[in-house]
Amino acid sequence: MTITIEEEEKPLFDFDYAGLAREVIIFTLNHEGFPYEAEVNVILTDDISIREINLEYRDIDKSTDVLSFPMLNLDSAGDFTSIKEYLEDNFNPDTGEVMLGDIIISVPKVTEQAAAYGHTVKREFAFLIVHSVFHLLGYDHMTPKDAAFMENKQETILKEMNILR
């Protein structure tokens, strides 16, 4: 498993955020039965940079907490059977790992949202990682039904990891 943490903005968190990111990504992939070794890039940035990325890729001119850029084209969320059909597109030839995609997190938003929601910065950071991994696996929250399904999966992961509100 290759998990790269890039720090465009160095977090001043009081916990091992790189270790937590790795732990949450691996736990989530295992929980979902992802059958391959994977590559995930986590980029920690500021509000200005994430706003620029949000504008460029989503045509939304505001900062956000997290952006996910999946590399896989899954037939349906959480269905990994079609990955083998796209070996050249989905696997890194140097490592043999599936390239899942990028997670971009606004460090200031982590702190801001933790305070707003009344839980720890660690919990908020872990939540954003889990949320984004589910996007990398093809899940979304565009309909109320999909949102409820995804929220339930996220909460299950965090409870099983004992990362509580």
C-alpha distance (Angstrom), angle and dihedral (degrees) to the residues before:
residue distance angle dihedral
M1 . . .
T2 3.79 . .
I3 3.78 115.2 .
T4 3.76 114.8 173.0
I5 3.79 120.5 -163.6
E6 3.81 114.7 -160.4
E7 3.79 117.1 -170.2
E8 3.78 112.4 -154.5
E9 3.80 83.9 157.0
K10 3.79 117.0 28.8
P11 3.82 109.5 -132.6
L12 3.79 117.9 -133.6
F13 3.79 91.8 -151.1
D14 3.81 119.4 149.5
F15 3.81 93.2 -131.6
D16 3.79 137.9 61.1
Y17 3.81 96.5 -87.2
A18 3.81 94.5 175.9
G19 3.79 90.7 52.5
L20 3.79 91.5 45.3
A21 3.81 91.8 49.7
R22 3.80 90.5 52.4
E23 3.80 92.6 45.8
V24 3.81 93.4 49.2
I25 3.81 94.2 45.9
I26 3.80 93.4 48.9
F27 3.82 93.1 44.0
T28 3.81 92.3 49.2
L29 3.80 93.9 47.9
N30 3.81 91.2 48.0
H31 3.81 91.5 45.8
E32 3.80 90.1 52.9
G33 3.78 92.4 47.6
F34 3.79 95.6 -116.4
P35 3.81 100.4 -179.4
Y36 3.82 100.8 -154.2
E37 3.75 141.3 61.4
A38 3.78 107.9 -101.6
E39 3.78 146.4 -157.7
V40 3.80 119.3 -137.5
N41 3.79 126.2 174.8
V42 3.80 119.0 -152.8
I43 3.78 116.5 -165.6
L44 3.80 118.8 -168.5
T45 3.77 111.0 -158.2
D46 3.80 144.8 153.6
D47 3.81 132.4 -94.0
I48 3.81 94.5 -99.4
S49 3.81 93.9 53.9
I50 3.79 95.5 44.4
R51 3.80 89.0 48.6
E52 3.81 90.2 54.3
I53 3.81 91.3 48.8
N54 3.80 91.2 46.6
L55 3.80 90.0 52.2
E56 3.80 94.1 45.9
Y57 3.80 97.9 47.0
R58 3.80 104.5 25.3
D59 3.82 102.2 24.6
I60 3.82 89.3 -124.7
D61 3.80 113.0 132.0
K62 3.81 100.6 -152.1
S63 3.76 138.6 80.2
T64 3.78 119.3 -98.7
D65 3.78 136.9 -171.1
V66 3.79 100.7 -114.7
L67 3.79 140.0 1.6
S68 3.78 125.4 -163.7
F69 3.77 125.8 -157.0
P70 3.82 109.6 -170.3
M71 3.77 118.8 -159.8
L72 3.82 96.7 -165.4
N73 3.77 126.1 88.3
L74 3.78 101.1 -150.4
D75 3.79 121.9 -175.4
S76 3.81 87.8 -134.3
A77 3.79 136.2 -5.5
G78 3.77 113.1 -74.2
D79 3.82 93.1 5.7
F80 3.79 107.2 123.4
T81 3.81 98.2 172.8
S82 3.81 94.5 98.5
I83 3.82 95.7 55.2
K84 3.81 92.8 88.1
E85 3.80 89.7 58.9
Y86 3.79 90.1 63.6
L87 3.80 101.1 43.4
E88 3.78 94.9 144.9
D89 3.79 92.9 49.3
N90 3.81 99.6 41.3
F91 3.80 106.7 36.9
N92 3.78 128.4 71.6
P93 3.82 103.8 -129.4
D94 3.82 91.6 -148.9
T95 3.81 96.9 53.8
G96 3.81 104.8 18.5
E97 3.80 88.3 -129.9
V98 3.80 125.8 134.7
M99 3.79 110.7 -109.5
L100 3.81 102.1 -132.0
G101 3.78 98.7 176.0
D102 3.78 145.8 -116.4
I103 3.78 133.1 -44.9
I104 3.81 115.7 -161.3
I105 3.81 117.1 -167.7
S106 3.78 129.3 -172.8
V107 3.82 105.3 -134.6
P108 3.83 93.4 -157.0
K109 3.82 90.7 51.9
V110 3.81 91.0 54.1
T111 3.81 90.9 59.0
E112 3.80 94.0 39.1
Q113 3.81 94.5 50.1
A114 3.80 94.1 44.3
A115 3.80 88.7 58.0
A116 3.81 92.7 43.6
Y117 3.81 93.3 50.1
G118 3.80 94.6 41.2
H119 3.78 98.9 -121.1
T120 3.79 136.7 105.7
V121 3.77 126.0 -72.9
K122 3.81 87.2 -122.5
R123 3.80 91.0 57.5
E124 3.80 92.9 47.6
F125 3.80 92.2 48.5
A126 3.82 91.6 49.0
F127 3.82 90.6 47.2
L128 3.81 92.2 53.2
I129 3.81 90.9 49.4
V130 3.83 92.8 49.6
H131 3.80 91.0 45.1
S132 3.77 91.8 51.7
V133 3.82 94.7 45.5
F134 3.80 88.2 56.4
H135 3.81 88.6 53.6
L136 3.81 88.8 50.8
L137 3.82 87.2 54.2
G138 3.80 91.3 54.1
Y139 3.81 101.5 -97.1
D140 3.78 121.5 136.0
H141 3.78 140.6 175.5
M142 3.78 103.4 -140.3
T143 3.81 94.6 123.8
P144 3.81 127.0 43.8
K145 3.80 90.0 -115.6
D146 3.82 92.7 51.6
A147 3.80 91.3 44.4
A148 3.81 92.3 52.4
F149 3.80 91.3 47.3
M150 3.80 92.8 49.9
E151 3.82 93.1 44.2
N152 3.80 90.6 52.4
K153 3.81 91.4 51.1
Q154 3.82 91.4 48.4
E155 3.80 93.3 49.6
T156 3.81 91.0 47.6
I157 3.81 91.0 54.7
L158 3.80 93.7 47.6
K159 3.81 92.5 47.2
E160 3.79 92.2 48.8
M161 3.81 88.7 50.4
N162 3.82 89.8 47.5
I163 3.80 92.1 -121.6
L164 3.77 99.1 140.9
R165 3.78 137.1 173.6
